[in-house]
Amino acid sequence: MRKREAQAATTQMGRMGAEDPSRASGRASPGASDRRRVRSGSPFEKTIGFSRAVRAGNRVLVSGTAPIWPDGTVDPDPYIQAKRCFEIIEAAIREAGASPEQVVRTRMFLTDSAFAEAVGKAHSEAFGPAAPAATMVVVKGLLDGRWKVEIEAEADLG
């Protein structure tokens, strides 16, 4: 049964555009067969070397998510930015086989404490019933000056 599960995981990883570098060298890393990567198409995925999300066993870890629309625009409103981040996060979580109700942890990075209420409102709308452990941190800046918020999330399928 394990061999069949490993083959299914490898097939699934291939469909998601994932590659396990340890397999390329012929070495299997521990837990590699139960790791799946979710790609979003961000140009930074290749240049920085990251995935939008990674499912490792019963955990789904979503990378810092910026409020970018498909056409590259960014709405200046912090509430709209947070809503956009949560839309992207939800899509990644679902693609990895989880749901918003399974989110157990979020981290919100804000460029101004004045945005806390707006971002908190969007967080409550996205994850209210799940009531995940949550942290808001005010930072000096984010990668793009238009971004007022960037958000990470973790889900537990166990």
C-alpha positions as CSV (number, residue, x, y, z in Angstrom):
1,M,0.0,0.0,0.0
2,R,2.8,2.4,0.8
3,K,4.3,2.1,-2.7
4,R,0.9,2.9,-4.2
5,E,0.5,5.9,-1.9
6,A,4.0,7.1,-2.8
7,Q,3.2,6.8,-6.5
8,A,0.0,8.8,-6.0
9,A,1.8,11.5,-4.1
10,T,4.5,11.7,-6.8
11,T,1.8,12.0,-9.5
12,Q,0.0,14.7,-7.5
13,M,3.2,16.6,-7.0
14,G,3.9,16.5,-10.7
15,R,0.5,17.8,-11.5
16,M,1.1,20.8,-9.1
17,G,4.4,21.5,-10.8
18,A,6.4,20.4,-7.8
19,E,9.8,18.9,-7.8
20,D,11.6,17.3,-4.8
21,P,15.3,18.1,-5.3
22,S,16.3,15.1,-3.2
23,R,14.6,12.8,-5.7
24,A,16.4,14.4,-8.6
25,S,19.7,13.3,-7.1
26,G,18.4,9.8,-6.4
27,R,18.2,10.3,-2.6
28,A,14.8,10.1,-0.9
29,S,14.4,12.5,1.9
30,P,12.3,11.6,5.0
31,G,8.7,12.5,4.5
32,A,9.3,13.6,0.9
33,S,6.4,11.4,-0.4
34,D,3.9,13.2,1.8
35,R,4.9,16.7,0.8
36,R,3.0,18.6,-1.9
37,R,3.7,22.1,-3.2
38,V,1.0,24.5,-4.5
39,R,2.2,27.0,-7.1
40,S,0.5,30.3,-7.8
41,G,2.3,31.5,-10.8
42,S,4.0,34.3,-9.0
43,P,7.2,35.4,-10.8
44,F,9.0,35.3,-7.4
45,E,8.4,31.5,-7.1
46,K,11.3,30.8,-9.4
47,T,13.6,33.7,-8.6
48,I,13.3,33.4,-4.8
49,G,12.6,29.7,-4.7
50,F,9.4,29.2,-2.8
51,S,5.9,27.8,-3.1
52,R,2.6,29.5,-2.4
53,A,1.8,26.7,0.0
54,V,3.3,23.4,1.1
55,R,1.3,20.4,2.5
56,A,3.5,18.3,4.7
57,G,1.6,15.5,6.2
58,N,-1.4,17.0,8.0
59,R,-0.1,20.5,7.8
60,V,-0.6,23.2,5.2
61,L,1.8,26.1,5.4
62,V,0.9,29.2,3.3
63,S,3.7,31.6,2.4
64,G,3.5,35.3,3.0
65,T,0.7,36.4,0.7
66,A,0.6,39.9,-0.9
67,P,-2.6,41.7,-2.0
68,I,-1.9,41.5,-5.8
69,W,-4.7,41.2,-8.3
70,P,-4.0,39.0,-11.5
71,D,-3.3,42.2,-13.5
72,G,-0.6,43.2,-11.1
73,T,-2.6,46.1,-9.5
74,V,-2.9,46.7,-5.7
75,D,-5.9,48.4,-4.2
76,P,-4.8,51.1,-1.7
77,D,-7.4,50.2,0.9
78,P,-6.0,48.0,3.7
79,Y,-9.3,46.2,4.2
80,I,-9.5,45.3,0.4
81,Q,-5.8,44.3,0.5
82,A,-6.5,42.0,3.4
83,K,-9.5,40.5,1.7
84,R,-7.4,39.8,-1.4
85,C,-4.7,38.1,0.7
86,F,-7.3,35.9,2.3
87,E,-8.8,35.0,-1.1
88,I,-5.4,33.9,-2.3
89,I,-4.7,32.0,0.9
90,E,-8.1,30.2,0.8
91,A,-7.5,29.1,-2.8
92,A,-4.0,27.7,-1.9
93,I,-5.4,26.0,1.2
94,R,-8.2,24.4,-0.8
95,E,-5.8,23.3,-3.6
96,A,-3.7,21.6,-0.8
97,G,-6.7,19.7,0.4
98,A,-7.7,21.8,3.4
99,S,-10.4,24.3,4.2
100,P,-10.6,27.7,5.9
101,E,-12.1,26.0,9.0
102,Q,-8.9,24.0,9.4
103,V,-6.7,27.2,9.7
104,V,-5.0,27.1,13.1
105,R,-2.5,30.0,12.8
106,T,-2.3,33.3,10.9
107,R,0.4,36.0,10.9
108,M,-0.5,39.5,9.6
109,F,2.3,42.0,8.8
110,L,1.0,45.6,8.6
111,T,2.9,48.7,7.6
112,D,0.9,50.9,10.0
113,S,-1.0,50.1,13.3
114,A,-3.8,52.2,12.0
115,F,-4.7,49.3,9.6
116,A,-5.3,46.8,12.4
117,E,-9.0,47.3,12.6
118,A,-9.6,46.9,8.9
119,V,-7.3,43.9,8.6
120,G,-8.8,42.4,11.7
121,K,-12.3,42.7,10.2
122,A,-11.2,40.9,7.1
123,H,-9.6,38.2,9.2
124,S,-12.7,37.7,11.2
125,E,-14.8,37.4,7.9
126,A,-12.3,34.9,6.5
127,F,-11.7,32.7,9.6
128,G,-14.1,33.8,12.3
129,P,-15.6,30.3,13.1
130,A,-12.1,28.7,13.0
131,A,-10.8,31.3,15.5
132,P,-7.1,30.5,14.7
133,A,-4.2,31.7,16.8
134,A,-3.3,35.1,15.2
135,T,-0.6,37.6,15.4
136,M,-0.4,41.1,13.9
137,V,3.0,42.7,13.6
138,V,3.7,46.3,12.5
139,V,6.7,46.3,10.2
140,K,8.7,49.1,8.6
141,G,7.9,48.1,5.1
142,L,7.1,45.2,2.8
143,L,8.6,44.1,-0.5
144,D,6.4,46.4,-2.6
145,G,5.6,49.9,-1.3
146,R,2.0,49.6,-2.4
147,W,1.4,46.7,0.0
148,K,0.0,47.6,3.4
149,V,-0.5,44.0,4.5
150,E,1.0,40.6,3.9
151,I,-0.4,37.5,5.5
152,E,0.7,33.9,6.3
153,A,-1.5,31.0,7.3
154,E,-1.2,27.4,8.6
155,A,-3.9,24.7,8.5
156,D,-4.0,21.4,10.4
157,L,-5.9,18.6,8.8
158,G,-5.4,16.3,11.8
